[in-house]
Amino acid sequence: MTYIEYVVAAYAVFAAVLAWDFVAPRIRTAQLLRAVRLLASRRAAATTVAADDTAELTR
């Protein structure tokens, strides 16, 4: 009786989980960095608009 299929499947699952543990934090970090950049650009745009609102109007 041979268990080669079980052993191969177990190693395949182990490799998949190991790869996911390597990739998942990098995906999350990229998402967080993108969100921070977008927030920073929105805040910069908001302060630019606020500064323009206080400027004197010209005709």
Secondary structure, 3 states (H helix, E strand, C coil): CCCHHHHHHHHHHHHHHHHHHHHHHHHHHHHHHHHHHHHHHHHHHHHHHHHHHHCCCCC
